[in-house]
Amino acid sequence: MTTRTRRETIVFHQPFRLRGIDRELPAGAYDVVTDEELIEGLSFPVFRRVATMITLPCAPPHQNAIEMVAIDPETVRDARQAEASANQP
């Protein structure tokens, strides 16, 4: 099975929350990694998402370390929309 990994850096300008994460996260840049696999047997290449992860600072007292947490990609989209809504006049 052929797989690919996509990486994206998302910036939050204020503290935020993600569904499934039990703490508020600080503003900053976060790496989101999506693994996809090729669906074989089609006449053109099609990939399907198999996993999405985000790198987060660990909770205190280990905040100098990072952890990679599996998330639903819609959770990030919702957090970005919430931040955009909060910044509108």
C-alpha positions in Angstrom: 0.0 0.0 0.0 1.4 3.4 -1.0 1.1 6.1 1.7 2.0 9.8 1.9 2.3 12.2 4.7 1.2 15.8 4.5 2.4 18.4 7.0 0.9 21.8 7.7 1.7 24.5 10.3 -1.3 26.2 11.8 -0.9 29.4 13.8 -3.3 30.3 16.6 -3.0 33.9 17.8 -4.7 33.4 21.1 -5.1 30.5 23.5 -7.6 27.8 22.3 -9.1 24.5 23.0 -9.5 21.3 20.9 -12.2 18.7 21.4 -10.6 15.7 23.0 -7.8 17.7 24.7 -8.5 18.3 28.4 -6.6 21.6 28.7 -6.3 25.0 27.1 -3.5 25.3 24.6 -1.3 28.4 24.3 -1.2 30.6 21.2 1.5 29.6 18.8 2.4 27.5 15.7 1.3 23.9 15.7 2.3 21.2 13.2 -0.5 19.0 11.9 0.5 15.8 10.2 -2.0 13.8 8.0 -1.2 10.3 6.8 -3.0 9.1 3.6 -3.0 5.9 1.7 -3.6 5.3 -2.0 -6.8 3.6 -3.0 -5.6 1.1 -5.6 -7.5 -0.2 -8.6 -8.8 3.2 -9.9 -7.8 4.8 -13.2 -6.5 7.9 -11.3 -4.7 8.4 -8.0 -7.0 8.8 -5.0 -5.8 9.0 -1.4 -7.9 8.6 1.7 -7.0 10.0 5.1 -6.0 7.3 7.7 -4.7 9.5 10.5 -4.4 13.1 11.6 -2.1 14.2 14.4 -1.1 17.5 16.0 2.1 18.2 18.0 1.3 19.9 21.3 3.4 21.1 24.3 3.1 18.6 27.1 1.1 19.6 30.2 2.9 21.0 33.1 5.4 20.2 34.6 6.7 18.8 31.3 5.8 21.7 29.1 9.3 21.8 27.5 8.5 18.5 25.8 6.1 17.9 23.0 3.6 15.1 22.3 1.9 14.0 19.1 -1.9 13.5 19.6 -4.3 11.9 17.2 -7.2 14.2 16.4 -10.2 14.5 14.2 -9.3 17.1 11.5 -12.6 18.8 12.0 -11.5 19.7 15.5 -8.8 21.9 14.1 -11.1 23.4 11.6 -13.6 24.2 14.3 -10.9 25.8 16.5 -9.7 28.0 13.6 -13.3 29.1 12.9 -13.8 30.0 16.5 -10.7 32.1 16.6 -11.7 33.9 13.3 -15.2 34.6 14.7 -13.7 36.0 18.0 -11.5 38.3 16.0 -14.3 39.8 13.8 -15.7 43.2 14.8 
